[in-house]
């Protein structure tokens, strides 16, 4: 007797990097197969919206301050813009999302969460409209490129079993 199980070393959890509301579940059922980088859900976060606005304001101030004769002012403006980018990165945005915000000079109302790995959704812990806190689990994914087969053996069969031995099963 036995069963096929997920390799527990290949499980990934997608968590909320910021507090917010789940606006849309793109992958909305367990058992769904996903590719790495695939959009999973959209989240609205007032904290994230404010951080995007900080980047936009820092960028708007940069051209005027970069012409300043005071090196300290120019350097402070550059560091403020970099700090705003770093804050967005720490809130879970990818570089291309940050560049889109900077290019359009408009905050995104919703941010898309992407699958960190390819695999199958083994757990969906939220529904549309739910509020999540920072660190709240949203999905659990299992990479099924390798699985475990857990078999039971009778005690009388133990002398014929050795670690690393090849086995066949149906």
C-alpha positions as CSV (number, residue, x, y, z in Angstrom):
1,X,0.0,0.0,0.0
2,X,1.1,3.5,-0.6
3,X,0.4,6.9,-2.0
4,X,1.9,9.6,-4.2
5,X,2.6,12.8,-2.3
6,X,4.0,16.3,-3.0
7,X,7.7,16.6,-2.3
8,X,7.5,18.9,0.8
9,X,10.8,20.5,-0.1
10,X,9.2,21.8,-3.3
11,X,6.2,23.6,-1.8
12,X,5.9,27.4,-2.2
13,X,3.5,29.8,-0.5
14,X,2.4,33.0,-2.1
15,X,1.8,35.6,0.6
16,X,0.7,39.2,0.7
17,X,3.7,41.5,0.8
18,X,1.4,44.3,1.9
19,X,-2.0,44.7,3.5
20,X,-4.9,45.0,1.1
21,X,-8.0,43.7,-0.5
22,X,-8.1,40.8,-3.0
23,X,-9.8,42.4,-6.0
24,X,-9.6,39.5,-8.4
25,X,-8.5,35.9,-8.3
26,X,-7.1,35.0,-11.7
27,X,-6.4,31.4,-10.6
28,X,-9.5,30.6,-8.5
29,X,-9.4,26.9,-7.8
30,X,-7.1,24.3,-6.3
31,X,-5.7,21.8,-8.8
32,X,-4.9,24.5,-11.3
33,X,-1.5,24.1,-13.1
34,X,0.4,27.4,-13.2
35,X,3.6,28.5,-14.9
36,X,6.4,30.5,-13.2
37,X,5.6,34.2,-13.5
38,X,1.9,33.6,-14.4
39,X,-0.5,36.2,-12.9
40,X,-2.4,34.7,-9.9
41,X,-4.3,37.5,-8.3
42,X,-4.8,41.2,-8.2
43,X,-4.7,43.2,-4.9
44,X,-5.6,46.7,-4.0
45,X,-3.5,48.2,-1.2
46,X,-3.7,51.8,0.0
47,X,-0.1,51.5,1.4
48,X,1.1,50.4,-2.0
49,X,-0.8,53.2,-3.8
50,X,0.9,55.7,-1.5
51,X,4.3,54.2,-2.1
52,X,3.8,54.5,-5.9
53,X,2.8,58.1,-5.4
54,X,6.0,58.8,-3.5
55,X,8.0,57.5,-6.5
56,X,6.1,59.7,-8.9
57,X,6.6,62.8,-6.8
58,X,10.3,62.0,-6.4
59,X,10.6,61.7,-10.1
60,X,8.8,65.0,-10.7
61,X,11.1,66.8,-8.3
62,X,14.3,65.2,-9.8
63,X,14.7,67.4,-13.0
64,X,14.4,70.7,-11.1
65,X,16.7,69.6,-8.2
66,X,19.3,68.0,-10.5
67,X,20.1,71.5,-11.9
68,X,20.8,72.8,-8.4
69,X,24.2,74.1,-7.8
70,X,24.3,72.4,-4.4
71,X,25.6,68.9,-4.7
72,X,23.8,67.9,-1.5
73,X,20.4,68.8,-2.9
74,X,21.1,66.9,-6.2
75,X,22.3,63.8,-4.3
76,X,19.3,64.0,-1.8
77,X,16.9,64.1,-4.8
78,X,18.5,61.1,-6.4
79,X,18.5,59.1,-3.1
80,X,14.8,59.9,-2.5
81,X,13.9,58.6,-5.9
82,X,16.0,55.4,-5.3
83,X,14.4,55.0,-1.9
84,X,10.9,55.1,-3.4
85,X,11.9,52.4,-5.9
86,X,13.4,50.3,-3.1
87,X,10.2,50.6,-1.1
88,X,8.2,49.3,-4.0
89,X,10.6,46.4,-4.5
90,X,10.2,45.5,-0.8
91,X,6.5,45.6,-1.1
92,X,6.8,42.9,-3.7
93,X,6.7,44.7,-7.1
94,X,8.8,43.4,-9.9
95,X,11.2,45.7,-11.7
96,X,9.0,45.9,-14.8
97,X,6.0,46.9,-12.7
98,X,8.1,49.7,-11.1
99,X,9.3,50.9,-14.5
100,X,5.7,51.0,-15.8
101,X,4.7,53.2,-12.8
102,X,7.7,55.5,-13.4
103,X,7.1,55.6,-17.2
104,X,3.3,56.4,-16.9
105,X,3.7,58.7,-13.9
106,X,0.4,57.2,-12.6
107,X,-0.1,54.8,-9.7
108,X,-1.6,51.5,-10.5
109,X,-4.8,50.8,-8.6
110,X,-4.3,47.1,-8.5
111,X,-1.1,45.1,-8.4
112,X,-0.8,41.6,-9.9
113,X,0.7,38.8,-7.9
114,X,2.7,36.3,-9.9
115,X,3.5,32.6,-9.4
116,X,7.1,32.3,-8.1
117,X,7.4,28.7,-9.4
118,X,5.6,26.4,-11.8
119,X,3.4,23.8,-10.3
120,X,-0.1,23.0,-9.1
121,X,-2.2,25.0,-6.7
122,X,-2.7,22.8,-3.6
123,X,-4.4,25.4,-1.5
124,X,-6.3,28.7,-2.1
125,X,-6.8,30.5,1.1
126,X,-8.6,33.7,0.0
127,X,-11.7,34.7,-1.9
128,X,-12.3,37.9,-3.9
129,X,-13.1,40.8,-1.7
130,X,-11.2,39.5,1.4
131,X,-8.8,41.7,3.2
132,X,-5.3,40.3,3.8
133,X,-2.6,41.4,6.2
134,X,1.1,41.5,5.4
135,X,2.4,37.9,5.4
136,X,-1.1,36.3,5.0
137,X,-0.9,33.2,2.8
138,X,-2.9,33.4,-0.4
139,X,-1.9,30.2,-2.3
140,X,0.2,27.2,-1.8
141,X,1.9,25.7,-4.9
142,X,3.6,22.4,-5.3
143,X,6.3,21.7,-7.9
144,X,5.3,18.3,-9.1
145,X,8.3,17.7,-11.4
146,X,9.4,15.4,-8.5
147,X,7.0,13.7,-6.2
148,X,7.3,11.2,-3.3
149,X,5.9,7.7,-3.3
150,X,5.3,6.7,0.3
151,X,4.9,3.0,0.6
152,X,4.1,0.8,3.5
153,X,6.0,-2.4,4.1
154,X,5.3,-5.4,6.3
155,X,7.8,-5.9,9.1
156,X,8.5,-9.4,7.6
157,X,9.7,-7.6,4.4
158,X,12.2,-5.3,6.0
159,X,15.2,-7.6,5.6
160,X,14.8,-7.2,1.8
161,X,14.6,-3.4,1.8
162,X,17.7,-1.2,1.8
163,X,18.1,2.6,1.5
164,X,18.6,3.7,-2.1
165,X,17.2,0.5,-3.5
166,X,15.3,0.7,-6.7
167,X,11.6,-0.3,-6.5
168,X,8.8,-0.8,-9.0
169,X,5.2,-0.1,-8.2
170,X,1.8,0.0,-10.0
